[in-house]
Each structure stands twice: as structure tokens, then as C-alpha cells.
């Protein structure tokens, strides 16, 4: 129960809306971002069927059919009905997670109606790093399969590196979407992320890590090359953890936003 509560604390800090529902669509958890997104308090959503919040239930049924067949569904447009009856347009990804004999649907939602979405994600990422870094580091080293599946369902790259050698210690699967290399490749070659930094930005990144004081958090933006040598801009919110001797970060691709 303690591990599950810790997982839910982490989910409440995420910039995306998160819903966990059973196979009938009954909500068993909704994070703070989702409740704010549609104007409900969390207590009002628990036990409520997700279908009652949807503008088009047929699209959702089609998505669930795919999830039950394939275990996952990515980037499906879904409109939710706000408490004030306005429409909240989102893009959702759904993953099926089995807990013993029970089936849980992990639903990750990006709100496309907010103009300041990037700033909100960065603020939420700061809260995630500031208040959950120690717990997250502990959980990432555990063998908890459910938590690993949840982290691998998140669009943002979550990582941490040694604060002395800058060698990579952990990264989730989302790193492949940005860099074009697999998670396993990064964990095998722990300095690969440094090699993919644009040569003109390497001094900037090195100085950033050298000057980030223990206990503080800052954002840095720089260029990297994907595996196919395509140039991309990324943004990282990085926290220097004073007790774990780690730099803990949340990274996203901001190339299109800059354009």
C-alpha cells in the first residue's frame, strides 16, 4: 500500500492528465492535472464511469477494443466534457496493465486547449523533481513492474546521472522518441547523451552542471543530434539532489514549439 501511495504521489506531480480505470471504465484514480483539466474534485471522479465524461463514447469504445487486442493505443483524439459543459480537447495514450487477475487501463492525457501548456509542464516537472526525487530514485531501482510500466508510458524523458562523472544511471523508454536510440543503448554507453549534444552547445551544458548548486533546480535548453543526425532542440528541468549525489531531470523535445 505504501508503494502504491508513493506511485500516486508521483502521478499527481505529472504535467499530463492521468486516469487509472478498470476494464469497465470505472475510475479508480485520477491525478490532480486531470481533475483541474475538467473542473472536478478527485473525490467526485472516483467510482464514476469514464464514459460519462466523454463527448463521443464511440471513439473511446474503439480505442478500448484496440487496447484489449494489442495492449496499447497511442495518440488518439478524445474530447472530454468539462464540469461547466465546455469541451476539453485532448490526445490520449492508453496502456493495459495486469495486476494478478485484475486489468487496469492506464490513460495518459495531453491537454491541447491550454496555450501555456509548455510552461505548465515545466512547473509541474519542477514539483515532481523537487518533492519526489528521493522517492523516485528509490522506486526506479526497485523491481516493481507496475511502476516501471507507468514510467515507460510517460511522454517526457525522466533520467538521472552521477553528479561527478555525469554518467547516465537511469532513463525511461521515452528517450528513444527524442534521440532515436533505445533505452538499453543509453544505459550501455552511459556517455552517449553527451556525445549527441551539438558541439557548439557542449560548453554551455558543461558549465550548467558545474554551476548548479546542490538543492537547486534550473531549466536549460540546447541542441542535440538524433541517431539519424537530425538536429533537435530539447528543454530539461534539472535538480541537483544534495543527498543522492545525482542530477535528476525531466526532458522534452521543444523543436516544434520553437519553430
TAZI-V949842 format. One line per field, one symbol per residue. ss: DSSP state (@ for helix, = for strand, . for the rest). phi: phi as a letter, one per 40 degrees, with the letter a starting at -180 (. if undefined). psi: psi as a letter, one per 20 degrees, with the letter a starting at -180 (. if undefined). Layout:
BEGIN
ss: ???
phi: ???
psi: ???
END
This chain:
BEGIN
ss: .@@@@@@@@@@@....======...=====.@@@@@@@...@@@@...=@@@@=..@@@@@@@@@@@@@@.==========.....=============..==========.....@@@@@@@@@@@@@@@@@@@@@@@@....@@@@@@@.....======.....====...@@@@@...@@@@@@...@@@@.=.@@@@@@@@@@@@@.....=========.....===========....========.@@@@.
phi: .ccccccccccccccccbbbbcccgccbabcccccccbgbcdccccgccdccbccbccccdcccdccccbgaabfbcabbccdcgcbbcbbbbbbcbcbfccbbbcbbbbcccccbdccccccccccdccbbcccccccccccccccccccccccccbaabccbcgccbaaccccccccgbcdcccccbcbdcccccddcbccccccdccbccdgbbabbbabbbcdcgccbcbbbcbbcccbcfbcbbbbacbdcccc
psi: hggghhghgghiiqhqppppqaiijppipprhgghhhjjqqhhhhpiqphhiiqhnhghghhghggghgiiqpqmppppqoqhjjrpoprpqppppppndiqpqooopppojiphkgghghhghhgggggijgggggghhirjohgghhghiiphqpprqqpigikqphqqriihhhghjqrghghhgnijhhhhiqphiihhggghghhioqpirqrqqprqrprhjjppqpqppoppophhilqppqpqqpjghgh.
END
